[in-house]
Amino acid sequence: MAKLAPLEFFKQVKSEAKKVTWPTRKETISSAIAVFFMVLIASIFLFLADQLLSLIVKFLFGLGS
């Protein structure tokens, strides 16, 4: 890999930064809502799996009444 002079490097960074397309406000909000719901679903699933495994372990070791 060839070494670049610092000035050339920053010129290339500036050139690449101009190519970036940012999401619109609507896209950002809809993506954030989708992430929120996926996290909610994952947390509910993990909570239920944890409760089930806890119940199984208590049953196996006779800790439950």
Secondary structure, DSSP 8 states (H G I E B T S, - for coil): -----HHHHHHHHHHHHTT-----HHHHHHHHHHHHHHHHHHHHHHHHHHHHHHHHHHHHHT---
